[in-house]
């Protein structure tokens, strides 16, 4: 990928911007680190997710110092290298809608089910690998999306169990797709974080059922309050989910 990101107009010439560009490209690691930490802090304050900072840092530096920069240039490579060294795998953007817990009965454990963003549609199946191919039709195998599921367990699942996992996947995809448009809005964002905690603590090597239950309750409470705040509904600032749900339903929130 080439081209310029941010900065001044391509036909303009700003000697100060060019001096900053040269300085950043050739300065010591210590000086460069200070500049990058300042930029990273700006992105953090703007609540730019870590996974998006590599793409946002270059335009931010261009705007700050007044120059244009191509992704192939040594300075752009240096900026990307600094962020990759700082955040490592956390820069990998997860395009999933979210995760759900799924009980694999034959093993007696809870696993994490990843729910991808289904843009092109396709056929959803749930069968032991390998996943079949269908001409001109994407195939989404729900079993492929269960994290760390041993192959021998996948192959031992009965038809009834596969159907349950497929049904859960379809329900999870519908629920998370409903939340997706507001996932970065105040209140909803915090609720989604609690929902992730609920899934992760239930599916880790040493599950914490109590912590997962608490995070689930927190998530439901934050979603209800966020919805009522958005609609201008007056409610008592309590932690009683039944009371909050009753007020929300009375003001138009579907009961199911």
N, C-alpha and C positions, 0 to 999 in steps of 0.2 A: 504494500500500500504506500502510495506516495501522496504528494500534495502538501499544502501548508495548513497549519492549525493555528487559529487565533492570530493575535498580533495586529500590526498596522496594515494599512492598505498595501497591496502588492506593488503598486506603482509609486508609493512614497518611500522616502529614505530618511531615517531618523538615526543620526550618528550615535546618539546616546543608547538607543536600543541595540545597535550593532556592537557597541562596546560592552554592554551587559552580556550579550550573547557570547562574545569571545571570552569574557571573564568566566562565565559559567562553564564553558567548554574546557577551559585550561586551568582553572583554579585548583587549589589543593583539596584533598578529600575532606579535611576539616571544614573549610570554608563552604564547600558544596553541601556538606551535611547540614550546616546551619541554614542555608537557603532552602533546602528541601524540607527541613523540619518546619520552617515557617509556612511554606506552602501547604504541607500536609495538615498543619493545624487549622489553616483556613478551610480546607476541605472538610475536616472533622467538624468544625463549627457549623458548616453548612449541611451537616448530616449526610454527606456523600458516603455511600457504603464503601467499605474497604475494597470490595471487588471491582468498583468502578473508578477507583482513584488513579489507576495507571492511565486511563483514558482522559481523566479530568485534569491531571497535573500539568500536562504539556500546554493545553490552552490557558490554564491559570498563570503559568510562568510567562507565556507570551503576552498576556494582557498586563501582567504586573510590570514587565520591563520594556514592553513596546517593540517587539520584533516578531517575525514569522518563523516557523520552524517546521520542517518536514520530518515525518516519522522515520525516514531513512538516515537522517543526519546524526553525526556522533553525539551531539548534545541530547537529542531525543533518546538515543540508546542509553546514554548515561543516566538520564532521568528514570527510564524504565528499569534499569539495573538497580538503582537505589531503592525503588519501591519493591522490587522483587526480593532484594536482600532483606528489606525490613519486614515484609509481610508473608513472603513465601507462598504457600498453598492457599492462603486466605484471599489472594488476588483472583483465584479461580471463581468465576461468576457462576453461581448455581441458578439455572433458569427454571428450576422446579417451582411449581405452585406451593409446595409444602410437603409435609410428611405425615403419615398416619401409622399408628401401631396396629400390627396384625398378629393374631395368635396362630401359630402353626401347631395344631393339636398333636400331630404325630410326634413332635419333638417336645411339646409342653413348654415352649418358650415364646416370648413376644419379640417380634422382629419389626424393623422399621421399613415401611412401604413408601417409596418415593413416588410422588405424583407429578409427572412432567406437565409442561404447558403444551396442550394439544392444539396446535394451530391449523394443521392441514387435515384434521380429521383422521379417519382410518378405522380399522376393525380392532376391537379390544378382545383379547383372548387370555386364557390362563391355562397353560399347559407346560409340562416339563420340557426343558430345552432339548433339541434346538427349536427356535421359533420358526414357524413356516413362513414362506413368502407367498404373497398373493399379487399377481400382476396388476399394476396401476392402483394398488391400494396399500397404504402403510399399515403394518401390523404392530400393535402394541401388546406385548405379552406382560401381563401384570406380574407374573412370577419372576421375570427378569428384573423387576424393579424392587424386589425384596432384598434389602441389604444383607450381605454375608449369609445367605441361605445356602447350606451345604448341598452339593449336587445330589448326594444320595437321598437326602430328605425331600428334595424337589421331585425326584423320580418315584418316591414312595407315596406321594399324596393321592388320596382317593378322589374320584370324580366329584363327590359331594363337597369335599374340602376345597377343591379347585374352584368350584362354583361360588362358594362363600367368599373366597379371596377376590374373585372377579367382581362380585356384587359390591364388596367393600371398596374396591378400587373405583368403581363407577360412582358410588356415593361420595367418596372422598374427593374425586375430581370435580363433581358438581358443587360440593360445599366450598372447596377452596377457590374454584372459579368464581363463585358468588362473592367471596371476600376480596378477590384480587383487585377490583377497581379502587378499593379504599385502603389497601394494605399499607400505604405510606401516610395516611391521614392520622392526625392526633387521636389518641385513644385506641384506634384500631391497630396501629403499629405496635403499641405496647401489649395489646391483647394477643397479637400474633407471636410476639416474642415469648409470652407465657405459654402459648400453645406449643411452640417448638420445645420449650423446656419440658412440658408435660410428656411429649413423645420421647425426647432424648433420655430423660431419667427413667422411663419405663423400659426402654430398649437397650440400655447400656449393659455392660457385662455383669454389673451388680445392680439390678433394678431397685429403684426407690419408689415404692408404690405411694407412700405418703406424700412425698415431694411432688410426684406426678399428679396426684389428686388435688393438692393445693394449687399447683400451677393451672390446672384445668378450671378450678373455681375462679381463680384470678382472671383468667382469660375470658370466661363467660361474663363476669362482672364488668370488665372493661369494655367488652363489645356492647353490652346493654347500655352502659352510661355514655359511650361514644355515640351510639345511635340516637339516644334521647337528647344529648347536647346538640347534635347536628339538626334535629327536628325542632329544637326549641322547647322541648317538653320539660316541665318542672317536676322534680322528683326529690325525695329525701336522700341525702348523701349517706346511705347505709350500705352494709355489706350483705344484706338479706337478698339472695337471688330470687326467691319467690316473690317478694314484694316488688323488686325492680322489674321482674318479668311481667307481673300483673299490670304495672303502670305502663310499661312499653306496649303490651298487647292492647290495652285500653286506648292507646294513642296511635294505633295503626300498625304495629309490628305484627306480621303474620305469626300465629300461634305455632306453626310448624314450618 
